[in-house]
Structures are given as structure tokens and as C-alpha cells.
Amino acid sequence: AGTLRFPRDFGWGAATSAYQIEGAAKEDGRGESIWDTFSRTPGRTRNGDTGDVAADHYHRWSEDLDLMRDLGLHSYRFSVSWPRIQADGTGRPNQRGLDFYRRLVDGLHERGVAPMVTLFHWDLPQSLQDAGGWENRDTAYRFADYADAVFRGLGDQVPVWLTVNEPKTVVQNGYLWGHHAPGRQDPDAAYLVAHHLQLAHGLAVRALRATGSTARIGPAFNLHPCYPADDTPAAAAATRLYDGYENRLYLDSVLTGAYPADVLADLGEDSRLVRGIADGDLEIISSPVDLLAVQYYTPIYVTADGGTVRRWATSEAEWQQIYPEGMYDILTRVTRDYGPVPITVTENGLPCPDVVGADGTVDDAGRIAFLRDHFAAAHRAIAAGVPLESYHVWSLLDNFEWAEGYDQRWGLVYVDYATQRRIPKRSAHWYRQVISDNGL
Ligand code: GCO
């Protein structure tokens, strides 16, 4: 066995997002988001769950910050709720909304935890959706205005900003399959949405630079290593294109300034994406970034006909196969193909059937094994030359898992939703030791 030591200044963290934990859906001037609309629509989420209360973090933030301090976290990744800052997605920022995040950021610094702030984790103001949402190019410009308000409101207290969280999930879950807000099933719209999300990212990068800030900024992509399901040339070719849609569409546009030619050819000249690219867009999208945030959960195995098959044990999330080697593969691949851009892992985790035992503890041995194997894979990637600087476990707390509602528990800390009591799981105690040892 032996021990695995991480680099001396390696950052250990945990992640959440606004709609998933905050609750307080109607307080302090917060407007409606597309997730309020979607989750309140019958049949959209498991048990009809909504984020109205969630983990009540909006009221319990101080207690939650104490939990982070007790864990010894170096970094906490959370997101700002756009409709708290601009109820209708435009106009003068809502000071009460900014104040909440200001308290959070100050409270983190007081406890020695660095804030890492995501600007958009899917909770688009409903008013902007009513005006076409991400199908409307103007939404990207509205996002840049909102980002500017947040940059100025939280100022120099935030060392790292992330622009758009997982644009691909909005594209696929929101517009291809429809099981996330806004619940559409329209492939042609989906890829135009991809372009506008990428444009929004680039405009936000430029907006930060325009403030004169020295903070760092980058995109947050969920990347899926794609492998052929068999060794036929047809499976290899199908895997290559699949990878284009899963990974290169996002990585290439930001890091090389061009969309992948095979994906554009596959979409066709008449597609709304191809027709929607204006002169200069790719220059905006590829504005230099300071770091790349990678979220890894699962590999994908692609068959000759472009379908997928499972190869490894699946978690409680039916889309997740447990394959730690995929972490190594995706990190080394990004560095090999895109050069030495600093990388932070901003999400990785496992849902478990967590229950509070008779002794009041939560024994999530499966999560510990999962994290240990993925940390070890990340360590090997560092040894292979990947400039990985930090790692954030998804998630700090059990929370609203989108269409899955509250049934799936992803937290290091258990949330008893009836009382909002927090109980650090065994994995939280284990993680505290990993952080204090800076290794395994
Ligand atoms: C994201 C993720 C999270 C999920 C997590 C577990 O986009 O950041 O989807 O919000 O809760 O990935 O599925």
C-alpha cells in the first residue's frame, strides 16, 4: 500500500449549488427561476420535490460554514443564484441578494476557507426563459451584465470564478431529453443553446477582465471519457464522434477557438448552431482562461451504431458507472490535447443509500471507497504531469438532486430534512483525515 502524498499546496474542497441547497425561494427579493417552474410542474421531479426549502442553507449558512471549518476544507465551491441578484434577469442588482453572498464570502475567509464561485448553475431567471432562454442570443449578454454585477458586488474577495456550470447538461438534459428545466426535446435548439452558453462564458471572462480584477476565471465542464465498446473500426469511429459531442464541442471552442469540424459536419450547415455563429463569436468564446474546472463522474462505452453500453457497476444514479481509471484518463487527456492549463476538479462523488444508524452515525463505506480510488487516480495523473491544483467533492451536503429530488444523497454531511439537522457521515470524518494528512 504505502501512502500517497499530494503536492504541498494542493487544495481540498467540497461543492454545492444554489438551487440545490439554499431554499428560501421567495425571500429577500429573489425572483423565479426555471427550476422553480419546472420542479413545481406535476410529474417533473421525483415525489414532486422542489427546492423551496432544500437544505435551508440560506438560513443555516453560518452553521454550514462551521462544518466546513471543522472538516478543514481549503476551498468551498458554491454558486450564486442569478434570480437573487436580478429577479427578472436584468437591471439594477438586488442589494439583499448580494449581501447574502457577501456574508458567505466573508464568513468563509474568517474560517480560512477560500471561496470558489460559480456564476451559473442552471437557475436561469424565468423572465429570461419567457424571452427565449438560452435559445435567445441576448441571454448571453444578459449573463455578462449579471456577471459584472456579481464581480463588482463581491469584488476582490473571490479568488476564483467559474462561469457556466456544465453547459453540456443544460444542452442534453434540458433540451435533448427534457428531464431537466426547461424540459424541451429539440435537438436543433439544443446545439444553438450550446453556442449561446459558450458565448455567455466568453463574455463573462471579458467582463471580469474589464473590471481590472486579478482574480482567476474559467469554465466548468463535465467531461466523459468515451471508449469503444468493442474493437471494431466502426465502434472506434462512433466513439470519436461521440467524444466530439461530449467533450470537444466545449473544450475545443474555449481552448482552441474552433468548434470540432466533425461535430459541425454531423450537425449540418442548416443547423441552428452553424447558422447561429456570428463573426467574432469564437474569439469571444476562446478568451484566455486561467484554469479549467473538470467534473468527472462516469465513463461512456460507445457501440458501432453510436449507442452505449454499460461495462462497470452502476451507482444509485443509473447514469453513473464506477470507474476511477476514467479520472486518470480524462485528466491526462486534457493536458495532452490542450496543453498545461491549470486544472481543478470541481465535482466528483457518489450517491449512497445513506441512513442514520441506531448509534446516530451514517456509515457510508461505499462513498469512502469511491473517493479513495478517485483521489488515487488523480494522484497518478499529477505524477504523470497534469497541473491539477485542487479537488472538490460533490457534495458538501445532501441536497436537491434535480429531477431525482431528495431521494439521492450525495453529501459528505447527512441532512435530516424533517429537522434540517446536519450529521457528518463517516466519509466526512475520513475526508477530514485525508485533508489533514494531505493524502491517503
Ligand atoms: C452539476 C451536477 C450537480 C449534481 C451532481 C450529481 O452540474 O454540477 O449535475 O448539480 O448534483 O452532478 O448528479
Boltz pocket constraint, residues with backbone or C-beta under 6 A from the ligand:
constraints:
  - pocket:
      binder: B
      contacts: [[A, 17], [A, 20], [A, 165], [A, 166], [A, 169], [A, 347], [A, 394], [A, 400], [A, 401], [A, 402], [A, 410]]
      max_distance: 6.0
